[in-house]
Amino acid sequence: MGARAAEEAVQTAQEFKLAKVAPSMLFVAVDHGDVLAYTPRQEPLRAGAVILGVNRPEKGTENGWGIDGCRTGWIAAGPNGQWLHDDNLLRLLERMQPETAMIDMPIGLSGKGVERTVEQAARKRLGRKASSVFTPPCRSAVYATDYQRACELQEEQNGKRISIQAWNIAPRIRELDGLLREYGYWVPRVFESHPELNFCLLNGGLPILESKKTAEGKAQRLACLQQYVPDVLLHCESGRQLFKGKGVQADDLIDALCLQLVSSLQHTWLEAGAQQDEFGLLMGFRVPASL
């Protein structure tokens, strides 16, 4: 971004009375009034970096994708039934080249002077399905060398140990966290989103209580998606055939399809705003803005 564009972005941010605006910062001006600060690809985000947003709803996009983790890496559902798989998230994103991507993985972590609280609102909205929302480990625990040390670091952060389930996805969280801090290009393009929360909102505000691992649970979620994507059953089956032998489960495919749908709709934060972690990454769930 050139100096003039950066100055204009700073001026826009100042008009919205956003804090910590410095002319030396580089910005990307996103549609609908959002102004996000980010550093170029070769420059990592540093602790204390500021990412500013007006938190207006984003429009949907024809090139929206949904990303979910699987046993062998990552899968991505794209427009018109496209599917991709890769064991490296950065390579996957570069193959996708999305305008917007929703990912079912924490973005922004508790750390120095910051406690992540976004899960509380999601659990309240989900009611009897609240247990599907887990609190991710703090940043120091995510980067710990083993589970015992991770538990010790988490206890130092908030007095609680982490579950073995949360520890098992720590490598995925590290990969995404490191990518966004090193390649700021992706910061205004990749958002955290929660499939079960989205299913609830897409289902008239009613959570789908049946487990996503059961045949009935899968059928209910696909029926929900089919209201918006008539060919979703074909897309799911094509993904199943394409990823045979790659450790991709049916619920991985359904979650990715749900996230792809949300990226194609107008979307916003679950709460009025999003927290920032110590590196300026926004912590919050993107959800459909209106249906």
Buried (B, 14 or more C-beta within 10 A) or exposed (E): EEEEEBEBBBEBBEEEEBEEBEEEBBBBBBEEBBBBBBBEEEEBBEEEBBBBBBBBBBBBBEBBBBBBBBEBBBBBBBBEBBBBBBEEBBEBBEBBEBBBBBBBBBBBBBBEEBEBEBBEBBBEBBEEBBEBBBBBBBBBBBBBEEBEEBBBBBBEBEEEBBBEEBBEBBEBBBBBBBBBBBBBBBBBBBBBBBBBBBBBBBBEEEBBEBEBEEEEBBEBBBEBBEEBBEEBBEBBEBBBEBBEEEEBBBBBBBBBBBBBBBBBBBBBBBBEEBBBBBBBBBBBBBBBBEE
